[in-house]
Amino acid sequence: MDKKPLLFWIFWVFLTCTTVFLIFSPSLVALEEDYRIKYTIWMRMHYRASNGSDVPIIPWNGTVKCEIDGTLYSSHGIFYSLDIENGAGTAPVILRALHYILAYIDINGSPIHVLNLSAITHSMDALIDNLSAIPFKPEPIYTVARSLKDVRFWELKLYKASSSSNEDLTGLLVRKYYEITGEESGIVNAYINVTSPLIIYTGHQLVLYVHKWTMAKLKIYYENLTVAKVHLEVTPYHFETIKLKVIPPAVIAYSSISGRILLPASIIVLLIGLCLRETRKIVRRHLREIAAILGLILLVLSFTLRLGAHNICITYAGLYNLAVNGEPWPGHVEDDALILEEREGTLQASIEFYQVSDEVLYVHALLTLEADEEYEELYRTNHPWEYGAFTHIYIPSVSIPLKTGNATIRLRVKIPGIGGYYEREYRILMLSYSGGGVRINVKPAIVVGYRRPMFNEVNILLAVAGTGLVLISVRRLRGDIKSIK
């Protein structure tokens, strides 16, 4: 073969390999990077001016410090937003967030949780938005992301706020302080904090983060249980840095370009190459060998290739809420754990369990609590899913006394996969002790099982084409043998 046709085919092989790699790159490439989370949350407040009008407190230009004569009221509504970004832009992730707005008062230098003021949910589906632009969706990433979008995380079933619109917020804090200390006059140091558990799916990992920060600090002066003056310091913004293993946005863009531009270009180059005179000469000279090789390849593909939608099933298990003595997600955050300094009280955990499948699949799941060498079954699947099944199990309260030994909430699943069923095991919650404190690790689990498509008309066409090419090769071989004789 001349150099020009050889270089042409080398170029086609390079173009095709590059195209195939870029098409499947979202499933193969993950980059671990630092992302900055920006919280903007503010529970609206106002105070009453001397003329009787309500004056709103608007802190959007940054930290606000003010002194108020009289009391402070909660207003209707909460402003909030959440952004996850780095230098490359918004993180392509699925995000589900629950923001608790909680009130604390300072007792002898220790913050004591006294009120659940409000709770709001937040969601972001940037991963689906990015992957929707790709002609060839990466699986099972896209199906998992689409399923998580439909899952109703944190519906606030049992949540009840302790305050309402136009309520005397500082008066409420003074009454709570009086119930604890018995002091009818004095100074109350109070805090309005935000506790935010976040569930993030990146396509390559599922993580849960808990962030805590102070939205407002109040110094309340009161006499005979009546608020006289309030010093208020408000900070509605908070920043955290987290490390995520994400699909780089550039990879998603290249995959889209390869599917829309490079793949058609590769096919056009192939057709041009087949029309070259040198190529036709080689094909005529080695038609029998080429037909035999292509026929065998098509026959192998007819038995191994499964085109069509995979029947993917999703099993998710995670905590809906976690509380100790009424405080949601208590303690301070250390790495990926919540740390409690004392072993007093009972941990109450509520669990959400989701199963999502498009068709009938036999998936078995067992959720258990193991504490002090005792075993308690929390949930077990007893039957296969129905067509288009969506199962949501809510376990409202799992009690674990903090004075007990180590405890684990464990998920065991048996899921379908290529070649049979596979067993997986995950620890949803781990409670352990170090020194005099308690360490709580929470790790939601998502399990993906799938069954490949059944044989279809594509497999039949491949088998017919492969058989035809093999027969052509055999027939030409017989003709060559006869001509030799």
N, C-alpha and C positions, 0 to 999 in steps of 0.2 A: 504494500500500500504506500502511496506517495505521502510525503510529509504533511501536505495541506489537509487531506481527509483525516489523517491520524490526529493532527492538532484539533481538527473540528470535533472529533468524537471525544477527545480528552476534555475539550471545553464543555461538551454536553454532559459528560459524566460529572464534572465539577459543578456545573449549574444544577443538575438534578440532585446531587448529594446535598448541596447547600440549601436548595429549596426544601427538601424533605426534613433536614435538620431544623430549619427555621420554623417550619409548620409545627413540628412537635416540641419546639424549644420551651414553650410555657410549662409543659409537663416535666421537662428535664432540668431547667435552669432555675435556681433559687439563689437569691443574694441576701445575706444577713446584714442589715444596716440599722443604724440608729434613726429613729423617727421621733419628732417632737409632737407631743399632744398638747394642744391649747384648749383649755376649758374656759368658757365664758358662761357663768351662771350667776343669776341674781334674783333673789326673791324680793319682789317689790315691797317697799316700805314707804310710809309717810308719817308725818307728824302734823299736829294741829297748831296753826299760827294763832296769834293773839286775836285776830279778827274772825277766827272760827273756820277759816279755809284750810283745806288739806294741802300740804306741801310735799310733793314726792321727792324722794332721795334718788338722784340719778348719778351713778358712779361710772359712766362709760368712758370718761377721760382718764381713768386710772384710779388710784387710791384716793378715797374721800374721807376726810376727818371733819367732824362737826360736833357741836354741843347743842343739845336740845333741851329746852325748858318744858318739862312735862313728859308725857309718855310717848312711846313709839308704837305705831300700828302696822300690822301686816296688811298688804293690799292684795287684790285679786290678780293672780297671774305670776308666771315665772319666765324670765328671759333666759335662754340657754342656747349654746352652740358648742360644737366639738369638732376640732380639725386635727387630722394626723398627717403631718407633712415632713418632708426633708427638702434638700436642695433640688431634687428631681421632680417635686410636685406632691400631689396627694397620694397617700399609700393606697394601692389597689387591694383593698381588703373588704371583708364582710364584718361589720361592727354592730354589736348590740350592747348598749350601756344602760345602766340603771343608776340614777343619781338620787341618793338620799340626802335630804337637807335636815340636819339634826341639831338640836340645841343642847349645850353643855353649860354647867355652872362650875365655878372653881370652889372646891371645898378643901381647905388646908393644903393648897398647892396642887391638888389633883383634880382633873376635869371629870365631872360626873354627868353621865348622859341622863337627861330629864325629859326630852320631848322629841317626837318624830314630827317635824313641821310639814314636810311634803316629800313627794317622790315623783320623779319624771323619768320617762324612758327616751332613749335616743337610738337611732339606727342609721347605718350608712351601707350602701350596696355598691361601692365603687368597683369591686372585683367583677361583679356581673356586668356593670356598664362597660368596663374595659374588654371583657371577654366576648361580649355580644358583637363586637366589631370584627371578630376573627371568623373567617369562613369555616375553618375546621376547629371545632371547640375541643380544648384539651379535656380528656376524661380520665378519671372521674371528677376532676376538679370542678368543671362547669356544673355538672349535675348536683354535686354536693353543695356548691354555692347557691344554686337555684332552690334546692330543698331547704337550706338554712334561711333563705329569704322568706319562705312560706311558713317557717316555724314561728309560733307566737311566743317568743321569749318574754318573760317578765310581764305578764298581763296585769300585775298588781291585784290579784284576786282577793287577797286577805289584807291588803295594806289599808290602813286607816290613819289619816293625818290627825294630829292633836290640835291644830289651829285652823282657823278659817279666815275669810276675808274680813278686814276691818276689825280684827280682834286686837285687844290691848296686849301686844307681844311682851313688852317689858313688864307689865303687870303680871302676866302669866309666869314669867321667870322669877319674879319676886315671890310669888306664892309658892312656887316649887322650892325656892331657897328657904323660905320660912318653914315649910313642911319638914325639911331636913335639919335645920339649925334651931328653929324656934325663935329667931331674932326678928322683932317687929320693926326695927329700924337699923340702918346700916348701909353697907355698900356690897353690891353683887357684881362680881366679875363673871361675865358670860361670853359664850362663843357660839356662833352659828357655823357649823362645819358641813362640808360636803364629803360624803363617802361614795365612791363610784367604782363598783365592780364592772369590768369590761370583758366581754367575750369577743375575741378577734380570730377570724379564720382568714388565712393568707393564701390558701391553695396548697401550702406545704406544711402547715402547722395549725393547731387550734390551741389557743392560750387564754388564760384568764388572768387579768391584772386587777388589783385593787389599789386605788389612789385615794388619799385623804388630804384635805386641805381646809384652811380656815377662810370662810367668806367674809365674816364680820366679827369684830370684837366690840363688846359693850361693857361699859362701866356704869352701873345703875345706882344712883343715890336715891334712897327711899326713907320715908318716915311714916310710922304707923301703917305700914303696908301700902303706902301711897307713893307712887313714883314722883320724885321732885325734879330730877335732872338726869340726863343720859349723855355720856361721852360715847360717840360712835366712830369706829374706823372700819371702812368698807374696802374690800379688794375683790372685785368680781372676776379677775383673771388668774389663771393658774397654769403653770407649764410643767410637764413631765417629759422625760426621755425614756423611750423603751426600745428594745432591740427586737426586730421582726425579720423573719425569713420570708421574703416576698418575691413574687414574680416581677422582675424589673419592668417598668412601663415601656422601656425601649424594646425589650424582648417581645412584648405583646404587639407593639407597632410593627416590628420586623416580621412577626408571624402573619399579621394581616396583609402586609405587602407581599410576602412570599405566596400566600394563597390566592391573592387577587391578580398579581402581576407575574411573579417568577414562575409559578406553575404553568399558566398558559404559554409563557415564553419558552419553557422547557419542552412543552409538547410541540410547539411550532418548530423549534430547532430540531427535534427528533424527526418530524415529517420532512423537513428540508434535507436532513442527513440521509434519510431513506431514499430520497430522489436523486442523490448524487450518483454519477455514472460508476465511479469506483465501488461504491457500496452495492449497486445492483450487480456488478461483476462478481463480487465476493459472494453475494447471496446465491446467484445462479451456480457458482462453482461448488459451494458447500451447502446447498439447499437441504440435503438429507440430514446432515449433522445439525444444522440450525433448527430444522423442523423438529427433530428428535429432542433437542435440548429445551426448546420452547414448549413442546408438548408435555414433557415431564414436569417442567416448572408449573404449567397451568394445572396439571393433574394434582400436584402437591398442594397448590393453592386452593383447589376446589375442595379438598378435605380439611384444610387448616384455616383458611380465611373465613371470617364471619363478618359480613357487612350488615350494617343496620344498627339500630339503637340497642345498647347494652341495657339489660334490665338491672338497674342499680338500686340497691336498698341502703337506706341511711338509718343508723341507730345512734341516737344522741342521749347522753345522760349527764346531768350537771345539777348544781345547786341553784334552786330558785332564790333561796334566802338562807342566811346563816345569822343567828343571833345568840347572844348571851345576856340574860337578865333584861331582855327587851331591846338591847342595843344592836342594830344591824351591823354585821361585819366588824366586830369590835377589835380592840387592841391597836397596836401600831404595825406598820408594814415593814418587813425586813426581807429583802430579795423577793422571793415568790411566796412568802408565808405571812400569816398574821400571828403576832406574838402577844400573848396575854401574860401580864406580870403575876397574876394570882390564879389559884386553882379553885376559885369559889364560884358556885352556880352551876347551871346546866346549859350545855350547848344544844340549841334547837336548830335542826337543819331540815329544810323542806326541799324536795327533789323533783325535778322535771325529767320526764322520760319520754322521748319521741321516737317513733318508728315511721319511716316514709318509704313507700315502694310503689312503683308503677304497675306491677303485675304480681301474681301469686309467687311468693318465695317463702320457703320454710326457714325462718330465722328464730332462733331460741335465745332468750336472754334471761339472766338471773342476777338480781340485785340483792346484796346481802350487807348486813351490819355485823362486824366482828369486833367484839370488845370484851376484855377480861376473859379471853378464851371461850367466850360464849358466841353463839351463832344465831342470827335472826334473819329470816327471809323477808325481804321488803317487797319484792315483785318478781313474778315469773311469767313468761309467755307460755300459754297452754295450747295455742292453736296457730295454724298458718294465717298469714294475712289474706284479706280479701283483695280482689282486684282494685287497684288504685288506693291501697290502704293508707290511712293516716291515723296512727295511734298516738294518743297523748295521755300519759299517766301522770297524775300529780299526787305526790306523797306529802301530805301537809306537815307532818312533824315527826322527826326522828330525834329522840332525846338521848344525849350522851352526858352523864354527869362528869364534870371536869376532874373530880377526884378519882375517877376510875383509871385503869391502866391505859395503855395505848389502844386506839380504836381506828378502824378502817371501814369505809363504805366501798364495797368492791362490786364491779360489774364483770360478769362472765357472759360471753356471747359465743354462739356457734353460728357462723355465717357461711353462705355459699360463695364459692370462688372457682377459678379454673381448676378442674380436676377433682372437685369434691367440696366437702365442708371443712372449715377451719375454725379452731377455737382460739379466742382472744380473751385477755384478762386486763382490766384497768382498775386503778384505785382512784375513786372520785374524791374522797376526802381521807386525809390522814391526820390523826391527832396524836401527838407525842409530847414527851416531857423532857425538859432540860433544866436542871437546877430546880428552882421553885416555880418556874413559869410553864406555859403551855404553848406549843407550836402547832399551828393549824395550816396544813397545805391543802389547797383546793385545786383539782385538775379535772375539768370537764373532759368527757371522752366522746369522740365521734368515730364510729366504726362503719366502714364501707364494704359492703359485699355486693357481688354482681355475678350475673350469669350471662354468658355470651349468647348472641342471637342464634336461633336455630338455622339449620341449612335452608336456603331459599333459592329463588330462581337464579341468582347470581352464581351460586355454587354449581347449579346444573349447567349454566352456559359455559363456565370455566371447564367443567368436566367434558362437555361435548367438544369444545374447541381443542382441549388438550388431546383427547382421544383422536380427533380428526388429524391433528398434526403428527401424532405418532403413527397413524395408519399411512399417511402420506410418506413418512420416512421409511416405513417398512416396505411399502409398495415400490419406492424408488430403489431400495436395496435389492429387492427381488429382480427388478429390471436390470440392475447392474450385474447381478450374478448370471442372469440369462445371457447378457451380451458377452460376458467373459467366456462362457461355455461355447 
